[in-house]
């Protein structure tokens, strides 16, 4: 069975994912270099959705909590396509993928964009 089969149709993560799908999240991401050796990288858009959902659900979430939620919480598993990045991967993503200094500003822009779409 798929993870979304376990989630209620009115579950907040499904609504969140639907709205995030209408926003061009790629424009908030920095150009992450493609590595041709080693493991495949996690999808940057899924990583951003997961971080944003963590902030939305809890108001604040640590990197270790994000890792734990991806391991045990169906909502986070759904957003990450059943992958479990480590807390270091989330930290690297925020530093390199979004830009640590630009992260709060970008989060505010994304949620403002989402709010405008809700009106």
Biopython code that builds the backbone (N, CA, C, O; Angstrom):
import numpy as np
from Bio.PDB.StructureBuilder import StructureBuilder

atoms = [
    (1, "UNK", "N", (0.835, -1.188, 0.000)),
    (1, "UNK", "CA", (0.000, 0.000, 0.000)),
    (1, "UNK", "C", (0.879, 1.251, 0.000)),
    (1, "UNK", "O", (2.008, 1.240, 0.490)),
    (2, "UNK", "N", (0.345, 2.298, -0.548)),
    (2, "UNK", "CA", (1.044, 3.573, -0.570)),
    (2, "UNK", "C", (0.785, 4.331, 0.729)),
    (2, "UNK", "O", (-0.231, 4.120, 1.391)),
    (3, "UNK", "N", (1.705, 5.205, 1.080)),
    (3, "UNK", "CA", (1.567, 5.961, 2.327)),
    (3, "UNK", "C", (0.299, 6.801, 2.312)),
    (3, "UNK", "O", (-0.385, 6.905, 3.330)),
    (4, "UNK", "N", (-0.027, 7.407, 1.163)),
    (4, "UNK", "CA", (-1.219, 8.257, 1.126)),
    (4, "UNK", "C", (-2.499, 7.468, 1.366)),
    (4, "UNK", "O", (-3.531, 8.057, 1.686)),
    (5, "UNK", "N", (-2.452, 6.137, 1.217)),
    (5, "UNK", "CA", (-3.619, 5.316, 1.523)),
    (5, "UNK", "C", (-3.907, 5.289, 3.021)),
    (5, "UNK", "O", (-5.044, 5.057, 3.430)),
    (6, "UNK", "N", (-2.892, 5.522, 3.836)),
    (6, "UNK", "CA", (-3.062, 5.539, 5.286)),
    (6, "UNK", "C", (-3.486, 6.909, 5.806)),
    (6, "UNK", "O", (-3.935, 7.029, 6.946)),
    (7, "UNK", "N", (-3.348, 7.927, 4.987)),
    (7, "UNK", "CA", (-3.692, 9.285, 5.405)),
    (7, "UNK", "C", (-5.132, 9.605, 5.032)),
    (7, "UNK", "O", (-5.610, 9.219, 3.965)),
    (8, "UNK", "N", (-5.814, 10.313, 5.918)),
    (8, "UNK", "CA", (-7.173, 10.762, 5.651)),
    (8, "UNK", "C", (-7.157, 11.777, 4.510)),
    (8, "UNK", "O", (-6.193, 12.528, 4.361)),
    (9, "UNK", "N", (-8.200, 11.800, 3.721)),
    (9, "UNK", "CA", (-8.248, 12.701, 2.570)),
    (9, "UNK", "C", (-8.177, 14.172, 2.994)),
    (9, "UNK", "O", (-7.773, 15.026, 2.205)),
    (10, "UNK", "N", (-8.566, 14.467, 4.223)),
    (10, "UNK", "CA", (-8.518, 15.842, 4.739)),
    (10, "UNK", "C", (-7.268, 16.103, 5.575)),
    (10, "UNK", "O", (-7.190, 17.114, 6.273)),
    (11, "UNK", "N", (-6.303, 15.212, 5.511)),
    (11, "UNK", "CA", (-5.087, 15.365, 6.309)),
    (11, "UNK", "C", (-4.354, 16.646, 5.921)),
    (11, "UNK", "O", (-4.256, 16.963, 4.735)),
    (12, "UNK", "N", (-3.842, 17.383, 6.895)),
    (12, "UNK", "CA", (-3.152, 18.645, 6.593)),
    (12, "UNK", "C", (-1.964, 18.493, 5.651)),
    (12, "UNK", "O", (-1.676, 19.410, 4.882)),
    (13, "UNK", "N", (-1.271, 17.365, 5.690)),
    (13, "UNK", "CA", (-0.098, 17.207, 4.826)),
    (13, "UNK", "C", (-0.506, 17.114, 3.358)),
    (13, "UNK", "O", (0.228, 17.577, 2.486)),
    (14, "UNK", "N", (-1.650, 16.530, 3.077)),
    (14, "UNK", "CA", (-2.111, 16.445, 1.689)),
    (14, "UNK", "C", (-2.506, 17.830, 1.173)),
    (14, "UNK", "O", (-2.214, 18.180, 0.029)),
    (15, "UNK", "N", (-3.170, 18.610, 2.023)),
    (15, "UNK", "CA", (-3.520, 19.980, 1.652)),
    (15, "UNK", "C", (-2.262, 20.816, 1.460)),
    (15, "UNK", "O", (-2.149, 21.566, 0.491)),
    (16, "UNK", "N", (-1.318, 20.683, 2.389)),
    (16, "UNK", "CA", (-0.047, 21.402, 2.304)),
    (16, "UNK", "C", (0.682, 21.049, 1.016)),
    (16, "UNK", "O", (1.173, 21.935, 0.316)),
    (17, "UNK", "N", (0.754, 19.773, 0.702)),
    (17, "UNK", "CA", (1.454, 19.318, -0.506)),
    (17, "UNK", "C", (0.770, 19.842, -1.765)),
    (17, "UNK", "O", (1.441, 20.211, -2.728)),
    (18, "UNK", "N", (-0.542, 19.875, -1.762)),
    (18, "UNK", "CA", (-1.283, 20.378, -2.912)),
    (18, "UNK", "C", (-0.983, 21.861, -3.145)),
    (18, "UNK", "O", (-0.752, 22.280, -4.280)),
    (19, "UNK", "N", (-0.987, 22.646, -2.078)),
    (19, "UNK", "CA", (-0.681, 24.073, -2.211)),
    (19, "UNK", "C", (0.774, 24.305, -2.587)),
    (19, "UNK", "O", (1.072, 25.176, -3.403)),
    (20, "UNK", "N", (1.676, 23.536, -2.003)),
    (20, "UNK", "CA", (3.098, 23.683, -2.334)),
    (20, "UNK", "C", (3.359, 23.308, -3.792)),
    (20, "UNK", "O", (4.286, 23.825, -4.415)),
    (21, "UNK", "N", (2.539, 22.411, -4.327)),
    (21, "UNK", "CA", (2.677, 22.032, -5.729)),
    (21, "UNK", "C", (2.339, 23.167, -6.679)),
    (21, "UNK", "O", (2.797, 23.180, -7.821)),
    (22, "UNK", "N", (1.538, 24.123, -6.214)),
    (22, "UNK", "CA", (1.161, 25.262, -7.052)),
    (22, "UNK", "C", (2.172, 26.401, -6.992)),
    (22, "UNK", "O", (2.120, 27.324, -7.805)),
    (23, "UNK", "N", (3.082, 26.338, -6.042)),
    (23, "UNK", "CA", (4.118, 27.364, -5.902)),
    (23, "UNK", "C", (5.390, 26.830, -6.544)),
    (23, "UNK", "O", (5.735, 25.661, -6.371)),
    (24, "UNK", "N", (6.072, 27.666, -7.269)),
    (24, "UNK", "CA", (7.338, 27.253, -7.886)),
    (24, "UNK", "C", (8.434, 27.263, -6.824)),
    (24, "UNK", "O", (9.146, 28.255, -6.666)),
    (25, "UNK", "N", (8.565, 26.164, -6.106)),
    (25, "UNK", "CA", (9.543, 26.096, -5.027)),
    (25, "UNK", "C", (10.976, 26.102, -5.541)),
    (25, "UNK", "O", (11.899, 26.443, -4.801)),
    (26, "UNK", "N", (11.167, 25.729, -6.790)),
    (26, "UNK", "CA", (12.520, 25.686, -7.355)),
    (26, "UNK", "C", (13.185, 27.057, -7.346)),
    (26, "UNK", "O", (14.408, 27.154, -7.250)),
    (27, "UNK", "N", (12.384, 28.117, -7.447)),
    (27, "UNK", "CA", (12.981, 29.454, -7.494)),
    (27, "UNK", "C", (13.544, 29.880, -6.139)),
    (27, "UNK", "O", (14.306, 30.845, -6.070)),
    (28, "UNK", "N", (13.188, 29.186, -5.073)),
    (28, "UNK", "CA", (13.722, 29.488, -3.751)),
    (28, "UNK", "C", (14.963, 28.657, -3.434)),
    (28, "UNK", "O", (15.579, 28.833, -2.383)),
    (29, "UNK", "N", (15.323, 27.769, -4.327)),
    (29, "UNK", "CA", (16.489, 26.905, -4.123)),
    (29, "UNK", "C", (17.682, 27.446, -4.886)),
    (29, "UNK", "O", (17.545, 27.974, -5.990)),
    (30, "UNK", "N", (18.847, 27.308, -4.288)),
    (30, "UNK", "CA", (20.072, 27.672, -4.984)),
    (30, "UNK", "C", (20.421, 26.546, -5.947)),
    (30, "UNK", "O", (19.881, 25.443, -5.853)),
    (31, "UNK", "N", (21.306, 26.827, -6.853)),
    (31, "UNK", "CA", (21.740, 25.810, -7.804)),
    (31, "UNK", "C", (22.629, 24.802, -7.083)),
    (31, "UNK", "O", (23.786, 25.088, -6.777)),
    (32, "UNK", "N", (22.087, 23.642, -6.822)),
    (32, "UNK", "CA", (22.829, 22.594, -6.130)),
    (32, "UNK", "C", (23.572, 21.791, -7.182)),
    (32, "UNK", "O", (22.953, 21.288, -8.119)),
    (33, "UNK", "N", (24.889, 21.658, -7.049)),
    (33, "UNK", "CA", (25.649, 20.935, -8.076)),
    (33, "UNK", "C", (25.264, 19.464, -8.131)),
    (33, "UNK", "O", (25.000, 18.841, -7.102)),
    (34, "UNK", "N", (25.236, 18.928, -9.314)),
    (34, "UNK", "CA", (24.925, 17.517, -9.520)),
    (34, "UNK", "C", (26.211, 16.712, -9.364)),
    (34, "UNK", "O", (27.209, 16.997, -10.027)),
    (35, "UNK", "N", (26.189, 15.717, -8.497)),
    (35, "UNK", "CA", (27.334, 14.831, -8.319)),
    (35, "UNK", "C", (27.064, 13.548, -9.094)),
    (35, "UNK", "O", (25.963, 12.999, -9.046)),
    (36, "UNK", "N", (28.063, 13.087, -9.793)),
    (36, "UNK", "CA", (27.881, 11.909, -10.639)),
    (36, "UNK", "C", (28.410, 10.638, -9.998)),
    (36, "UNK", "O", (28.268, 9.554, -10.564)),
    (37, "UNK", "N", (29.011, 10.757, -8.837)),
    (37, "UNK", "CA", (29.466, 9.575, -8.113)),
    (37, "UNK", "C", (28.791, 9.565, -6.755)),
    (37, "UNK", "O", (28.283, 10.590, -6.302)),
    (38, "UNK", "N", (28.783, 8.436, -6.118)),
    (38, "UNK", "CA", (28.176, 8.325, -4.796)),
    (38, "UNK", "C", (26.678, 8.107, -4.874)),
    (38, "UNK", "O", (26.131, 7.775, -5.926)),
    (39, "UNK", "N", (26.031, 8.300, -3.739)),
    (39, "UNK", "CA", (24.587, 8.099, -3.651)),
    (39, "UNK", "C", (23.834, 9.169, -4.420)),
    (39, "UNK", "O", (24.326, 10.282, -4.611)),
    (40, "UNK", "N", (22.644, 8.817, -4.852)),
    (40, "UNK", "CA", (21.766, 9.809, -5.473)),
    (40, "UNK", "C", (21.338, 10.807, -4.406)),
    (40, "UNK", "O", (21.123, 10.436, -3.252)),
    (41, "UNK", "N", (21.217, 12.062, -4.789)),
    (41, "UNK", "CA", (20.815, 13.064, -3.816)),
    (41, "UNK", "C", (19.306, 13.007, -3.598)),
    (41, "UNK", "O", (18.551, 12.500, -4.427)),
    (42, "UNK", "N", (18.903, 13.538, -2.469)),
    (42, "UNK", "CA", (17.479, 13.640, -2.178)),
    (42, "UNK", "C", (16.891, 14.754, -3.032)),
    (42, "UNK", "O", (17.587, 15.702, -3.396)),
    (43, "UNK", "N", (15.618, 14.633, -3.344)),
    (43, "UNK", "CA", (14.942, 15.653, -4.138)),
    (43, "UNK", "C", (14.893, 16.961, -3.346)),
    (43, "UNK", "O", (14.313, 16.996, -2.261)),
    (44, "UNK", "N", (15.490, 18.035, -3.867)),
    (44, "UNK", "CA", (15.521, 19.302, -3.125)),
    (44, "UNK", "C", (14.131, 19.869, -2.829)),
    (44, "UNK", "O", (13.925, 20.470, -1.774)),
    (45, "UNK", "N", (13.188, 19.690, -3.731)),
    (45, "UNK", "CA", (11.833, 20.205, -3.498)),
    (45, "UNK", "C", (11.175, 19.435, -2.351)),
    (45, "UNK", "O", (10.504, 20.036, -1.512)),
    (46, "UNK", "N", (11.358, 18.123, -2.307)),
    (46, "UNK", "CA", (10.816, 17.323, -1.203)),
    (46, "UNK", "C", (11.457, 17.719, 0.120)),
    (46, "UNK", "O", (10.787, 17.783, 1.150)),
    (47, "UNK", "N", (12.757, 17.982, 0.085)),
    (47, "UNK", "CA", (13.458, 18.411, 1.301)),
    (47, "UNK", "C", (12.885, 19.745, 1.792)),
    (47, "UNK", "O", (12.634, 19.916, 2.985)),
    (48, "UNK", "N", (12.682, 20.681, 0.874)),
    (48, "UNK", "CA", (12.144, 21.985, 1.255)),
    (48, "UNK", "C", (10.724, 21.845, 1.795)),
    (48, "UNK", "O", (10.383, 22.473, 2.798)),
    (49, "UNK", "N", (9.903, 21.042, 1.154)),
    (49, "UNK", "CA", (8.541, 20.814, 1.644)),
    (49, "UNK", "C", (8.563, 20.232, 3.051)),
    (49, "UNK", "O", (7.770, 20.631, 3.904)),
    (50, "UNK", "N", (9.466, 19.293, 3.293)),
    (50, "UNK", "CA", (9.549, 18.646, 4.600)),
    (50, "UNK", "C", (9.967, 19.636, 5.676)),
    (50, "UNK", "O", (9.388, 19.651, 6.763)),
    (51, "UNK", "N", (10.954, 20.454, 5.389)),
    (51, "UNK", "CA", (11.401, 21.466, 6.355)),
    (51, "UNK", "C", (10.269, 22.460, 6.632)),
    (51, "UNK", "O", (10.012, 22.801, 7.787)),
    (52, "UNK", "N", (9.602, 22.919, 5.590)),
    (52, "UNK", "CA", (8.507, 23.881, 5.762)),
    (52, "UNK", "C", (7.346, 23.271, 6.538)),
    (52, "UNK", "O", (6.749, 23.932, 7.388)),
    (53, "UNK", "N", (7.026, 22.012, 6.248)),
    (53, "UNK", "CA", (5.939, 21.360, 6.974)),
    (53, "UNK", "C", (6.304, 21.189, 8.447)),
    (53, "UNK", "O", (5.450, 21.325, 9.324)),
    (54, "UNK", "N", (7.569, 20.894, 8.712)),
    (54, "UNK", "CA", (8.013, 20.794, 10.103)),
    (54, "UNK", "C", (7.823, 22.098, 10.849)),
    (54, "UNK", "O", (7.372, 22.101, 11.994)),
    (55, "UNK", "N", (8.164, 23.209, 10.207)),
    (55, "UNK", "CA", (7.950, 24.514, 10.832)),
    (55, "UNK", "C", (6.464, 24.808, 10.974)),
    (55, "UNK", "O", (6.036, 25.346, 11.995)),
    (56, "UNK", "N", (5.681, 24.465, 9.973)),
    (56, "UNK", "CA", (4.258, 24.738, 10.021)),
    (56, "UNK", "C", (3.581, 23.918, 11.126)),
    (56, "UNK", "O", (2.737, 24.438, 11.856)),
    (57, "UNK", "N", (3.944, 22.658, 11.246)),
    (57, "UNK", "CA", (3.293, 21.770, 12.203)),
    (57, "UNK", "C", (3.705, 22.064, 13.646)),
    (57, "UNK", "O", (2.891, 21.943, 14.561)),
    (58, "UNK", "N", (4.967, 22.449, 13.849)),
    (58, "UNK", "CA", (5.483, 22.585, 15.211)),
    (58, "UNK", "C", (5.866, 24.005, 15.601)),
    (58, "UNK", "O", (6.117, 24.271, 16.776)),
    (59, "UNK", "N", (5.915, 24.913, 14.649)),
    (59, "UNK", "CA", (6.380, 26.261, 14.939)),
    (59, "UNK", "C", (7.892, 26.350, 14.926)),
    (59, "UNK", "O", (8.455, 27.353, 14.487)),
    (60, "UNK", "N", (8.547, 25.317, 15.399)),
    (60, "UNK", "CA", (10.004, 25.202, 15.371)),
    (60, "UNK", "C", (10.314, 23.714, 15.337)),
    (60, "UNK", "O", (9.627, 22.918, 15.977)),
    (61, "UNK", "N", (11.333, 23.342, 14.599)),
    (61, "UNK", "CA", (11.731, 21.942, 14.580)),
    (61, "UNK", "C", (13.236, 21.876, 14.381)),
    (61, "UNK", "O", (13.797, 22.570, 13.533)),
    (62, "UNK", "N", (13.877, 21.033, 15.172)),
    (62, "UNK", "CA", (15.327, 20.886, 15.046)),
    (62, "UNK", "C", (15.640, 19.906, 13.918)),
    (62, "UNK", "O", (14.764, 19.183, 13.443)),
    (63, "UNK", "N", (16.882, 19.896, 13.508)),
    (63, "UNK", "CA", (17.293, 18.988, 12.436)),
    (63, "UNK", "C", (17.155, 17.533, 12.868)),
    (63, "UNK", "O", (16.762, 16.681, 12.071)),
    (64, "UNK", "N", (17.474, 17.250, 14.113)),
    (64, "UNK", "CA", (17.337, 15.872, 14.615)),
    (64, "UNK", "C", (15.867, 15.462, 14.700)),
    (64, "UNK", "O", (15.526, 14.306, 14.450)),
    (65, "UNK", "N", (15.004, 16.408, 15.052)),
    (65, "UNK", "CA", (13.569, 16.113, 15.063)),
    (65, "UNK", "C", (13.065, 15.838, 13.647)),
    (65, "UNK", "O", (12.234, 14.951, 13.449)),
    (66, "UNK", "N", (13.559, 16.590, 12.662)),
    (66, "UNK", "CA", (13.178, 16.335, 11.268)),
    (66, "UNK", "C", (13.567, 14.920, 10.858)),
    (66, "UNK", "O", (12.778, 14.204, 10.241)),
    (67, "UNK", "N", (14.785, 14.523, 11.205)),
    (67, "UNK", "CA", (15.239, 13.170, 10.882)),
    (67, "UNK", "C", (14.334, 12.129, 11.538)),
    (67, "UNK", "O", (13.928, 11.161, 10.895)),
    (68, "UNK", "N", (14.021, 12.328, 12.813)),
    (68, "UNK", "CA", (13.168, 11.386, 13.544)),
    (68, "UNK", "C", (11.760, 11.345, 12.947)),
    (68, "UNK", "O", (11.186, 10.267, 12.794)),
    (69, "UNK", "N", (11.205, 12.502, 12.612)),
    (69, "UNK", "CA", (9.867, 12.541, 12.027)),
    (69, "UNK", "C", (9.819, 11.804, 10.692)),
    (69, "UNK", "O", (8.836, 11.124, 10.395)),
    (70, "UNK", "N", (10.862, 11.931, 9.894)),
    (70, "UNK", "CA", (10.909, 11.227, 8.603)),
    (70, "UNK", "C", (10.988, 9.717, 8.799)),
    (70, "UNK", "O", (10.631, 8.948, 7.907)),
    (71, "UNK", "N", (11.454, 9.302, 9.963)),
    (71, "UNK", "CA", (11.578, 7.879, 10.247)),
    (71, "UNK", "C", (10.274, 7.281, 10.778)),
    (71, "UNK", "O", (9.972, 6.120, 10.503)),
    (72, "UNK", "N", (9.488, 8.074, 11.548)),
    (72, "UNK", "CA", (8.341, 7.492, 12.247)),
    (72, "UNK", "C", (6.985, 8.099, 11.893)),
    (72, "UNK", "O", (5.961, 7.473, 12.165)),
    (73, "UNK", "N", (6.937, 9.275, 11.305)),
    (73, "UNK", "CA", (5.681, 9.976, 11.074)),
    (73, "UNK", "C", (5.250, 9.817, 9.613)),
    (73, "UNK", "O", (6.001, 10.152, 8.697)),
    (74, "UNK", "N", (4.047, 9.308, 9.408)),
    (74, "UNK", "CA", (3.549, 9.075, 8.047)),
    (74, "UNK", "C", (3.498, 10.347, 7.213)),
    (74, "UNK", "O", (3.738, 10.303, 6.007)),
    (75, "UNK", "N", (3.194, 11.460, 7.829)),
    (75, "UNK", "CA", (3.107, 12.720, 7.084)),
    (75, "UNK", "C", (4.461, 13.107, 6.500)),
    (75, "UNK", "O", (4.555, 13.501, 5.338)),
    (76, "UNK", "N", (5.493, 12.992, 7.302)),
    (76, "UNK", "CA", (6.834, 13.330, 6.826)),
    (76, "UNK", "C", (7.331, 12.282, 5.828)),
    (76, "UNK", "O", (8.025, 12.613, 4.867)),
    (77, "UNK", "N", (6.975, 11.022, 6.061)),
    (77, "UNK", "CA", (7.333, 9.963, 5.101)),
    (77, "UNK", "C", (6.707, 10.250, 3.743)),
    (77, "UNK", "O", (7.339, 10.046, 2.706)),
    (78, "UNK", "N", (5.475, 10.718, 3.751)),
    (78, "UNK", "CA", (4.784, 11.044, 2.512)),
    (78, "UNK", "C", (5.518, 12.152, 1.760)),
    (78, "UNK", "O", (5.731, 12.049, 0.552)),
    (79, "UNK", "N", (5.902, 13.208, 2.470)),
    (79, "UNK", "CA", (6.584, 14.330, 1.819)),
    (79, "UNK", "C", (7.953, 13.937, 1.277)),
    (79, "UNK", "O", (8.387, 14.460, 0.251)),
    (80, "UNK", "N", (8.635, 13.019, 1.960)),
    (80, "UNK", "CA", (9.984, 12.616, 1.544)),
    (80, "UNK", "C", (9.976, 11.342, 0.700)),
    (80, "UNK", "O", (11.033, 10.759, 0.458)),
    (81, "UNK", "N", (8.817, 10.909, 0.255)),
    (81, "UNK", "CA", (8.710, 9.693, -0.565)),
    (81, "UNK", "C", (9.363, 8.503, 0.121)),
    (81, "UNK", "O", (10.053, 7.705, -0.513)),
    (82, "UNK", "N", (9.140, 8.396, 1.409)),
    (82, "UNK", "CA", (9.606, 7.287, 2.249)),
    (82, "UNK", "C", (11.132, 7.203, 2.338)),
    (82, "UNK", "O", (11.686, 6.125, 2.556)),
    (83, "UNK", "N", (11.803, 8.335, 2.170)),
    (83, "UNK", "CA", (13.251, 8.393, 2.365)),
    (83, "UNK", "C", (13.521, 9.075, 3.703)),
    (83, "UNK", "O", (12.718, 9.882, 4.171)),
    (84, "UNK", "N", (14.649, 8.746, 4.307)),
    (84, "UNK", "CA", (14.979, 9.300, 5.610)),
    (84, "UNK", "C", (16.341, 9.975, 5.579)),
    (84, "UNK", "O", (17.350, 9.326, 5.856)),
    (85, "UNK", "N", (16.395, 11.258, 5.249)),
    (85, "UNK", "CA", (17.674, 11.972, 5.301)),
    (85, "UNK", "C", (18.141, 12.127, 6.746)),
    (85, "UNK", "O", (17.322, 12.202, 7.663)),
    (86, "UNK", "N", (19.434, 12.175, 6.945)),
    (86, "UNK", "CA", (19.977, 12.391, 8.284)),
    (86, "UNK", "C", (19.860, 13.872, 8.647)),
    (86, "UNK", "O", (19.593, 14.721, 7.797)),
    (87, "UNK", "N", (20.063, 14.152, 9.919)),
    (87, "UNK", "CA", (20.012, 15.554, 10.351)),
    (87, "UNK", "C", (21.112, 16.358, 9.673)),
    (87, "UNK", "O", (20.933, 17.543, 9.393)),
    (88, "UNK", "N", (22.246, 15.724, 9.408)),
    (88, "UNK", "CA", (23.330, 16.416, 8.714)),
    (88, "UNK", "C", (22.928, 16.764, 7.280)),
    (88, "UNK", "O", (23.293, 17.822, 6.768)),
    (89, "UNK", "N", (22.183, 15.878, 6.643)),
    (89, "UNK", "CA", (21.718, 16.142, 5.282)),
    (89, "UNK", "C", (20.769, 17.334, 5.272)),
    (89, "UNK", "O", (20.849, 18.189, 4.390)),
    (90, "UNK", "N", (19.867, 17.391, 6.256)),
    (90, "UNK", "CA", (18.972, 18.547, 6.356)),
    (90, "UNK", "C", (19.771, 19.827, 6.588)),
    (90, "UNK", "O", (19.477, 20.860, 5.987)),
    (91, "UNK", "N", (20.776, 19.761, 7.454)),
    (91, "UNK", "CA", (21.612, 20.932, 7.714)),
    (91, "UNK", "C", (22.363, 21.384, 6.474)),
    (91, "UNK", "O", (22.423, 22.577, 6.177)),
    (92, "UNK", "N", (22.933, 20.430, 5.753)),
    (92, "UNK", "CA", (23.641, 20.750, 4.516)),
    (92, "UNK", "C", (22.678, 21.365, 3.502)),
    (92, "UNK", "O", (23.024, 22.317, 2.804)),
    (93, "UNK", "N", (21.472, 20.814, 3.430)),
    (93, "UNK", "CA", (20.475, 21.330, 2.492)),
    (93, "UNK", "C", (20.123, 22.783, 2.816)),
    (93, "UNK", "O", (20.049, 23.619, 1.916)),
    (94, "UNK", "N", (19.907, 23.082, 4.092)),
    (94, "UNK", "CA", (19.559, 24.453, 4.472)),
    (94, "UNK", "C", (20.726, 25.391, 4.184)),
    (94, "UNK", "O", (20.521, 26.506, 3.704)),
    (95, "UNK", "N", (21.946, 24.947, 4.473)),
    (95, "UNK", "CA", (23.128, 25.787, 4.215)),
    (95, "UNK", "C", (23.378, 25.985, 2.729)),
    (95, "UNK", "O", (23.559, 27.111, 2.265)),
    (96, "UNK", "N", (23.385, 24.888, 1.989)),
    (96, "UNK", "CA", (23.797, 24.927, 0.586)),
    (96, "UNK", "C", (22.634, 25.035, -0.393)),
    (96, "UNK", "O", (22.758, 25.691, -1.427)),
    (97, "UNK", "N", (21.508, 24.403, -0.081)),
    (97, "UNK", "CA", (20.396, 24.363, -1.020)),
    (97, "UNK", "C", (19.528, 25.598, -1.001)),
    (97, "UNK", "O", (19.047, 26.055, -2.038)),
    (98, "UNK", "N", (19.331, 26.134, 0.192)),
    (98, "UNK", "CA", (18.477, 27.310, 0.331)),
    (98, "UNK", "C", (19.319, 28.536, 0.657)),
    (98, "UNK", "O", (18.988, 29.649, 0.247)),
    (99, "UNK", "N", (20.372, 28.339, 1.369)),
    (99, "UNK", "CA", (21.203, 29.457, 1.826)),
    (99, "UNK", "C", (20.813, 29.817, 3.242)),
    (99, "UNK", "O", (19.717, 30.325, 3.478)),
    (100, "UNK", "N", (21.697, 29.557, 4.182)),
    (100, "UNK", "CA", (21.391, 29.739, 5.601)),
    (100, "UNK", "C", (20.901, 31.147, 5.912)),
    (100, "UNK", "O", (19.922, 31.315, 6.639)),
    (101, "UNK", "N", (21.565, 32.153, 5.372)),
    (101, "UNK", "CA", (21.179, 33.537, 5.673)),
    (101, "UNK", "C", (19.877, 33.924, 4.988)),
    (101, "UNK", "O", (19.120, 34.744, 5.508)),
    (102, "UNK", "N", (19.613, 33.343, 3.830)),
    (102, "UNK", "CA", (18.394, 33.667, 3.079)),
    (102, "UNK", "C", (17.215, 32.799, 3.501)),
    (102, "UNK", "O", (16.085, 33.057, 3.086)),
    (103, "UNK", "N", (17.455, 31.777, 4.315)),
    (103, "UNK", "CA", (16.399, 30.826, 4.654)),
    (103, "UNK", "C", (15.190, 31.483, 5.313)),
    (103, "UNK", "O", (14.072, 31.262, 4.848)),
    (104, "UNK", "N", (15.353, 32.288, 6.382)),
    (104, "UNK", "CA", (14.158, 32.901, 6.991)),
    (104, "UNK", "C", (13.378, 33.782, 6.018)),
    (104, "UNK", "O", (12.147, 33.771, 6.016)),
    (105, "UNK", "N", (14.085, 34.533, 5.202)),
    (105, "UNK", "CA", (13.427, 35.409, 4.223)),
    (105, "UNK", "C", (12.666, 34.575, 3.192)),
    (105, "UNK", "O", (11.547, 34.924, 2.817)),
    (106, "UNK", "N", (13.268, 33.479, 2.734)),
    (106, "UNK", "CA", (12.604, 32.629, 1.749)),
    (106, "UNK", "C", (11.392, 31.923, 2.337)),
    (106, "UNK", "O", (10.375, 31.771, 1.661)),
    (107, "UNK", "N", (11.489, 31.491, 3.587)),
    (107, "UNK", "CA", (10.340, 30.861, 4.242)),
    (107, "UNK", "C", (9.189, 31.856, 4.322)),
    (107, "UNK", "O", (8.041, 31.509, 4.045)),
    (108, "UNK", "N", (9.495, 33.082, 4.696)),
    (108, "UNK", "CA", (8.461, 34.117, 4.763)),
    (108, "UNK", "C", (7.841, 34.358, 3.392)),
    (108, "UNK", "O", (6.623, 34.498, 3.285)),
    (109, "UNK", "N", (8.648, 34.408, 2.355)),
    (109, "UNK", "CA", (8.131, 34.609, 0.993)),
    (109, "UNK", "C", (7.232, 33.453, 0.559)),
    (109, "UNK", "O", (6.185, 33.668, -0.051)),
    (110, "UNK", "N", (7.643, 32.239, 0.874)),
    (110, "UNK", "CA", (6.845, 31.069, 0.485)),
    (110, "UNK", "C", (5.495, 31.101, 1.186)),
    (110, "UNK", "O", (4.462, 30.894, 0.549)),
    (111, "UNK", "N", (5.490, 31.359, 2.499)),
    (111, "UNK", "CA", (4.224, 31.379, 3.224)),
    (111, "UNK", "C", (3.354, 32.566, 2.813)),
    (111, "UNK", "O", (2.129, 32.450, 2.799)),
    (112, "UNK", "N", (3.958, 33.698, 2.480)),
    (112, "UNK", "CA", (3.177, 34.832, 1.952)),
    (112, "UNK", "C", (2.555, 34.472, 0.609)),
    (112, "UNK", "O", (1.395, 34.795, 0.350)),
    (113, "UNK", "N", (3.320, 33.806, -0.240)),
    (113, "UNK", "CA", (2.820, 33.352, -1.534)),
    (113, "UNK", "C", (1.666, 32.373, -1.335)),
    (113, "UNK", "O", (0.669, 32.425, -2.055)),
    (114, "UNK", "N", (1.806, 31.492, -0.369)),
    (114, "UNK", "CA", (0.756, 30.525, -0.063)),
    (114, "UNK", "C", (-0.489, 31.238, 0.457)),
    (114, "UNK", "O", (-1.606, 30.905, 0.062)),
    (115, "UNK", "N", (-0.303, 32.211, 1.333)),
    (115, "UNK", "CA", (-1.422, 32.961, 1.893)),
    (115, "UNK", "C", (-2.181, 33.709, 0.803)),
    (115, "UNK", "O", (-3.412, 33.737, 0.809)),
    (116, "UNK", "N", (-1.452, 34.313, -0.130)),
    (116, "UNK", "CA", (-2.086, 35.039, -1.236)),
    (116, "UNK", "C", (-2.931, 34.090, -2.076)),
    (116, "UNK", "O", (-4.013, 34.458, -2.531)),
    (117, "UNK", "N", (-2.446, 32.882, -2.281)),
    (117, "UNK", "CA", (-3.205, 31.902, -3.068)),
    (117, "UNK", "C", (-4.467, 31.454, -2.344)),
    (117, "UNK", "O", (-5.453, 31.082, -2.981)),
    (118, "UNK", "N", (-4.440, 31.487, -1.024)),
    (118, "UNK", "CA", (-5.613, 31.086, -0.250)),
    (118, "UNK", "C", (-6.719, 32.131, -0.304)),
    (118, "UNK", "O", (-7.891, 31.806, -0.116)),
    (119, "UNK", "N", (-6.355, 33.376, -0.558)),
    (119, "UNK", "CA", (-7.367, 34.448, -0.596)),
    (119, "UNK", "C", (-8.196, 34.397, -1.814)),
    (119, "UNK", "O", (-9.086, 35.229, -1.989)),
]
sb = StructureBuilder()
sb.init_structure("model")
sb.init_model(0)
sb.init_chain("A")
sb.init_seg("    ")
for serial, (resi, resn, name, xyz) in enumerate(atoms, 1):
    if name == "N":
        sb.init_residue(resn, " ", resi, " ")
    sb.init_atom(name, np.array(xyz, "f"), 0.0, 1.0, " ", f" {name:<3s}", serial, name[0])
structure = sb.get_structure()
